[in-house]
Amino acid sequence: MRPLGRRAFPPALLVIALASLSTQPATAHIVLGNRPLQLLVADADVVARARIVDTRGIPAASGLESQRPTVGALLLEVLKGDVPLAEVRFAQHGHGVASYEPGEEVLLFLQRIERSRELGALAGTEIPYVSLQEHDEKYLIPRNESPIVLAAVRAYARAERIPDAKKRIAALRQVTLTLLGSGDPRLATSAVKTLALAAEVPLVTRDDLPVLLPLLDDTSLPVGVRLGLLVELERRALLADRARWAALLKSTTGSDRTAVIRAAGRHPSADVLAALLALLQGKDEDAAREAAIALGWPGNAAAVQPLDAAMASEDRGLRMAAIRGLGGIGSQDARRALEKASLTHPDPATRRRARAEAIRLSGAATSSPR
């Protein structure tokens, strides 16, 4: 089964949300390029639970510029693929690949090496596979428990073998809900990414809202997971509650606030406007700068005067952000504020930037169809 409804790029807002997905609240971040579990299973020729036997480098081969790390592993359980329970060796490719130690029990997602554009020269050698896991995507299986991730991967692999489309989607929906509600930031991240890639597939439905809505308020989850889920619920017409964006703005603090401000600005409402204006005029300089930019949605007349006032700030960053905000609003009043600043502001850099933005708006107004 190919990835459900896979699209080349998620919407711009979802990029913002996914970029802030983290493995732990307000700490290490998952790289945006990491594949969700469903996509790893779909793209793999072999998915297996395995025990690492050894790790060693391999000599440079024809067409390869340097040594590649390879890993030997004993397959303990094959979840996908027609291969025996035996030792296999696979190459690793990509940035920051996972570091394994002998004796570790892990999940592996392997592709036949001849399918690899970069490592195809190794086809026919003692290295038949390449790992799909990049960016330190390591799924370590604890010894004395049955982790949710293993159950989810088994379920994804089983779903590929279900011939009936409705039953297959029902099975995938159950996995999605399990991962979202797991309490594990990494697994919830994977589920949100799958939702983004499967835009037209009903992996969540209105019947699931009693489970999903509490997750939006769960501060133990990374803010990117909550933002991504909220975006998906709105995009799928399962939720139309703009007050949630304002509530997120008011309740989010620390390093997470930037992502929330940027996302909320793309969901304008009276409540969001009030919350952003409060941040613009608050004492947190970083939040004020982000709010100035976020207020720049087209035609936001109520923000013109506050942004005009912000251009008088001693904070150069806030002045530049206010200019961006006025440029985003793009109205005649916003252009007039920029033109005034380009002529009268005491700071030469601010005058130049305001002039450039005013000229851009004038050009856009001239070239727009009438």
Residue pairs with C-beta under 8 A, 6 or more apart in sequence:
1 42
1 159
1 160
1 168
2 42
3 38
3 39
3 42
3 43
3 197
3 198
4 38
4 169
4 172
4 194
4 197
4 198
4 201
4 203
5 197
5 198
5 199
5 200
5 201
6 39
6 197
6 198
7 197
7 199
9 15
10 18
10 196
10 197
10 199
11 231
11 235
12 266
13 231
13 263
13 266
14 196
14 228
14 231
14 232
15 32
16 227
16 259
16 262
16 263
16 266
17 192
17 224
17 227
17 228
17 231
17 259
17 263
18 32
18 192
18 193
18 196
18 224
18 228
19 32
19 224
19 259
20 29
20 222
20 223
20 224
20 227
20 256
20 258
20 259
21 29
21 30
21 32
21 185
21 189
21 192
21 193
21 222
21 224
21 225
21 228
22 28
22 29
22 30
22 185
22 189
22 222
22 224
23 29
23 30
23 185
23 186
23 189
23 222
24 185
24 222
25 185
25 219
25 220
25 221
25 222
25 223
25 256
26 222
26 254
26 255
26 256
30 135
30 186
30 189
31 96
31 134
31 135
33 134
33 135
34 134
34 135
34 137
34 193
35 43
35 132
35 137
35 193
36 189
36 190
36 191
36 193
36 194
36 197
37 149
37 152
37 153
37 156
37 179
37 187
37 190
37 194
38 156
38 172
38 175
38 190
38 194
38 198
39 193
39 194
39 197
40 47
40 109
40 132
40 133
40 137
41 47
41 79
41 80
41 109
41 153
41 156
41 157
41 160
42 156
42 160
43 109
43 111
43 132
44 80
44 81
44 109
44 110
44 111
44 132
45 80
45 81
45 110
45 111
45 112
45 115
45 129
46 78
46 80
46 81
46 83
46 88
46 108
46 109
46 110
46 111
46 129
47 78
47 79
47 80
47 81
47 107
47 108
47 109
47 110
47 153
47 157
48 73
48 75
48 76
48 77
48 78
48 79
48 80
48 81
48 83
48 107
48 108
48 110
49 75
49 76
49 77
49 79
49 105
49 106
49 107
49 108
49 141
49 150
50 73
50 74
50 75
50 76
50 88
50 105
50 106
50 107
50 108
51 73
51 74
51 76
51 103
51 104
51 105
51 106
52 71
52 72
52 73
52 100
52 101
52 102
52 103
52 104
52 105
52 106
53 72
53 73
53 74
53 87
53 102
54 71
54 72
54 102
55 69
55 70
55 71
55 72
55 100
55 101
55 102
56 70
56 72
57 67
57 68
57 69
57 70
58 67
58 68
58 70
58 91
58 122
58 127
59 67
60 66
60 67
61 121
61 122
61 125
62 121
63 120
63 121
64 119
64 121
64 122
68 91
68 92
68 93
68 119
69 91
69 92
69 97
70 89
70 90
70 91
70 92
70 127
71 89
71 90
71 92
71 100
71 131
72 87
72 88
72 89
73 87
73 88
73 89
73 90
73 106
73 108
74 85
74 86
74 87
75 83
75 84
75 85
75 86
75 87
75 88
76 85
76 105
77 85
78 85
79 153
79 154
79 157
80 157
80 160
81 110
88 110
88 128
88 129
89 126
89 127
89 128
89 129
90 108
90 110
90 113
90 127
90 128
90 129
90 130
90 131
91 113
91 119
91 122
91 127
91 129
91 130
91 131
92 98
92 130
92 131
92 133
93 116
93 118
93 119
93 130
93 131
93 134
94 134
94 135
95 134
95 135
96 134
96 135
96 136
97 131
97 133
97 134
97 135
97 136
98 131
98 133
98 136
98 137
98 138
99 136
99 138
100 106
100 138
104 140
105 140
105 141
105 143
106 138
106 139
106 140
106 141
107 139
107 141
107 149
107 150
107 153
108 131
108 133
109 131
109 132
109 133
110 129
110 130
110 131
110 132
111 129
111 130
111 131
111 132
112 128
112 129
112 130
113 119
113 120
113 122
113 123
113 127
113 128
113 129
113 130
114 120
114 123
116 130
119 130
133 139
139 149
139 153
141 147
141 149
141 150
148 178
148 179
148 182
148 184
148 187
149 184
149 187
151 178
152 175
152 178
152 179
152 187
155 171
155 174
155 175
155 178
156 172
156 175
158 171
159 168
159 171
159 172
159 175
160 168
162 168
162 171
169 201
169 202
169 203
172 201
172 203
173 202
173 203
173 204
173 205
173 208
175 191
176 191
176 194
176 195
176 203
176 204
177 204
177 208
177 211
177 212
179 187
179 188
179 190
179 191
180 188
180 191
180 192
180 211
180 212
180 215
180 229
181 211
181 215
182 188
183 220
185 221
185 222
185 225
188 215
188 221
188 222
188 225
189 222
189 224
189 225
192 224
192 225
192 228
192 229
192 232
193 228
194 203
195 203
195 204
195 228
195 229
195 232
196 228
196 232
199 235
202 236
204 212
204 232
204 233
204 236
204 238
205 238
206 238
209 233
209 238
209 239
212 229
212 233
213 239
215 221
215 225
215 226
215 229
216 226
216 229
216 230
216 244
217 226
218 226
219 251
222 256
223 248
223 252
223 256
223 259
223 260
224 259
226 248
227 248
227 259
227 260
227 263
230 239
230 244
230 245
230 248
231 263
233 239
234 240
234 267
242 267
242 269
242 271
242 272
243 269
243 271
245 263
245 264
245 267
245 269
245 271
245 272
246 264
246 269
246 271
246 272
246 274
246 275
248 260
248 263
248 264
249 260
249 261
249 264
249 272
249 275
249 276
249 279
250 275
252 260
257 284
257 286
257 287
257 290
258 286
258 287
258 290
261 276
261 279
261 287
261 290
261 291
261 294
262 290
262 293
262 294
264 272
264 275
264 276
264 294
265 272
265 276
265 293
265 294
265 295
265 296
265 297
266 297
268 297
268 300
273 295
273 300
273 302
273 303
276 291
276 294
276 295
276 303
277 291
277 295
277 302
277 303
277 306
279 287
279 288
279 290
279 291
280 288
280 291
280 292
280 295
280 306
280 307
280 310
281 288
281 306
282 288
285 315
285 317
285 318
288 310
288 315
288 318
288 321
289 315
289 317
289 318
289 321
290 321
292 307
292 310
292 318
292 321
292 322
292 324
292 325
293 321
293 324
293 325
293 328
294 325
295 303
295 306
295 307
295 325
295 328
295 329
296 303
296 307
296 324
296 325
296 326
296 327
296 328
296 329
297 328
297 329
298 328
298 329
298 330
299 329
299 330
299 331
300 328
300 329
301 329
301 331
301 333
303 325
303 329
304 326
304 329
304 331
304 333
304 334
304 337
307 322
307 325
307 326
307 329
307 334
307 337
308 322
308 326
308 337
308 340
308 341
310 318
310 319
310 321
310 322
310 325
311 319
311 322
311 323
311 337
311 341
311 345
311 350
311 354
312 319
312 345
313 319
313 322
316 347
316 349
316 350
319 347
319 350
319 353
320 350
320 353
323 338
323 341
323 350
323 353
323 354
323 357
324 357
326 334
326 335
326 337
326 338
326 357
327 334
327 338
327 357
327 360
327 361
330 361
330 364
334 361
335 358
335 361
335 362
335 365
338 354
338 355
338 357
338 358
338 361
339 354
339 355
339 358
341 350
341 351
341 354
342 351
342 352
342 354
342 355
342 358
343 351
345 351
345 354
